[in-house]
């Protein structure tokens, strides 16, 4: 489903990681373990291009997504395909970035309505089902300031799942 070949990231003279080869297959759950500052979050962020790789290739569903060498793009997919694939990838960040002025339910429905053009009537049943699955159906009308850190994390996971991604990245604090 997702693979990287010869992946490298370098910031100036500092090499964060070099020549990484990994393959992630559908239906499996993977963990990336390492010390603080080792590059785990940067690696995850590079998979959806929130951080730019210095070199290597990223494949999604056996299709070349991005190929960079010496900090220059050699080949990448066209913009429309790129956008479609990005909509298939969900990510939950260490800092959950819930909108404080929106309820938990509104936080879950915002992206599918804004990005995918879904109606409230269409997305609300899924949002409520996801809240139930993460054990927070009773918090749908609460604001993030009323939630514990663990509850915020579960809301963020449900929010990412509301986009119905085929690839899910979870950047967990060390």
C-alpha positions in Angstrom: 0.0 0.0 0.0 2.8 2.5 0.9 6.5 2.0 0.4 9.7 4.1 0.5 12.9 3.4 -1.2 16.3 5.0 -0.4 14.5 7.7 1.5 16.7 10.5 3.0 16.0 13.7 4.9 18.7 16.2 5.6 18.5 19.6 7.1 21.6 21.5 6.0 24.6 19.5 7.1 22.5 17.4 9.5 21.4 14.0 8.1 18.3 13.0 10.0 18.1 9.6 8.2 19.5 8.2 5.1 18.6 5.4 2.6 15.5 4.1 4.4 13.7 1.2 2.7 10.3 0.2 4.2 7.1 -1.3 2.9 3.7 -1.0 4.7 1.0 -3.4 3.5 -2.7 -2.9 3.8 -4.5 -4.3 6.8 -1.4 -4.2 9.1 -0.5 -1.9 11.9 3.1 -0.6 12.2 5.0 1.2 14.9 8.1 3.3 14.5 10.1 3.4 17.7 13.0 5.6 18.6 14.5 8.2 21.0 13.3 11.8 21.1 14.6 13.7 18.2 15.4 10.6 16.2 13.1 11.6 13.3 10.0 9.5 13.8 7.6 12.5 13.4 9.6 13.9 10.5 9.5 10.5 8.7 5.7 10.4 9.1 5.3 14.0 8.0 7.5 13.3 4.9 5.0 10.6 3.8 2.3 13.2 3.1 4.8 15.9 2.2 4.5 18.1 5.2 8.3 17.7 5.3 10.1 17.4 2.0 12.4 14.5 1.5 16.0 15.2 0.3 16.2 12.0 -1.7 14.4 8.7 -2.5 11.1 7.5 -3.7 7.6 7.3 -2.1 5.1 4.9 -3.6 1.4 4.7 -2.8 -0.5 1.7 -4.0 2.5 0.7 -6.3 2.4 4.1 -8.0 5.3 6.5 -7.8 4.1 9.4 -5.7 7.4 11.3 -5.4 11.0 10.8 -6.5 13.7 13.3 -5.3 17.4 13.3 -5.6 19.9 15.9 -4.2 17.0 18.0 -2.8 15.4 18.3 -6.3 12.2 16.7 -7.6 13.0 14.2 -10.3 9.4 12.9 -10.8 6.1 13.2 -9.2 2.5 12.4 -10.0 0.3 15.1 -11.5 -1.5 17.6 -9.3 -5.0 16.0 -9.6 -3.7 12.6 -8.6 -1.6 14.1 -5.8 -4.7 15.8 -4.4 -6.8 12.6 -4.7 -4.1 10.6 -2.9 -3.7 13.2 -0.1 -7.4 12.9 0.5 -6.8 9.1 1.1 -4.2 9.8 3.8 -5.2 10.7 7.3 -2.8 11.9 10.0 -3.2 12.6 13.7 -0.6 14.9 15.1 1.0 15.0 18.5 -0.8 18.3 19.1 -4.3 17.5 18.1 -5.2 21.1 16.9 -8.9 20.7 17.6 -10.9 23.9 16.9 -11.6 25.4 20.3 -14.7 27.3 19.1 -16.3 24.2 17.7 -18.0 21.3 19.5 -16.5 17.8 19.3 -19.1 16.8 16.7 -18.4 20.0 14.6 -14.7 19.2 14.7 -15.4 15.8 13.2 -17.7 17.1 10.5 -15.7 20.1 9.4 -13.1 18.5 7.0 -15.5 16.1 5.2 -17.9 19.0 4.6 -15.2 21.6 3.6 -12.8 19.4 1.7 -15.0 16.6 0.3 -18.2 18.7 -0.1 -20.3 16.3 2.0 -23.5 17.7 3.6 -24.1 17.8 7.3 -26.9 15.2 6.9 -24.5 12.9 5.0 -21.5 13.1 7.5 -23.2 13.5 10.9 -24.2 9.8 11.2 -20.7 8.7 10.5 -19.3 11.3 12.9 -21.6 10.1 15.7 -20.7 6.5 14.9 -17.0 7.3 15.1 -17.5 9.1 18.5 -19.3 6.0 19.7 -16.4 3.8 18.5 -13.9 5.9 20.5 -16.1 5.9 23.5 -17.0 9.6 23.4 -20.6 9.7 22.1 -21.6 11.6 25.3 -19.1 14.4 24.4 -20.5 15.3 21.0 -21.8 18.7 22.2 -18.8 19.5 24.4 -16.0 21.9 23.5 -12.3 20.7 23.5 -11.5 22.8 26.6 -13.8 20.5 28.6 -11.9 17.3 27.5 -9.0 15.5 29.0 -5.8 15.0 26.9 -6.8 11.4 26.2 -10.3 12.4 25.1 -8.8 15.1 22.8 -6.6 12.4 21.3 -9.5 10.1 20.6 -11.5 13.0 19.1 -8.5 13.7 16.8 -8.4 10.1 15.7 -12.1 10.0 15.0 -11.7 13.3 13.1 -9.0 11.8 10.9 -11.2 8.7 10.3 -14.2 10.9 9.3 -12.3 11.6 6.1 -12.4 7.9 5.4 -8.7 7.6 4.6 -7.1 4.4 3.2 -3.8 5.3 4.9 -3.7 6.5 8.5 -0.6 8.0 10.2 -0.6 8.5 14.0 2.2 10.7 15.4 2.1 9.7 19.0 4.1 11.7 21.6 7.3 9.8 22.8 
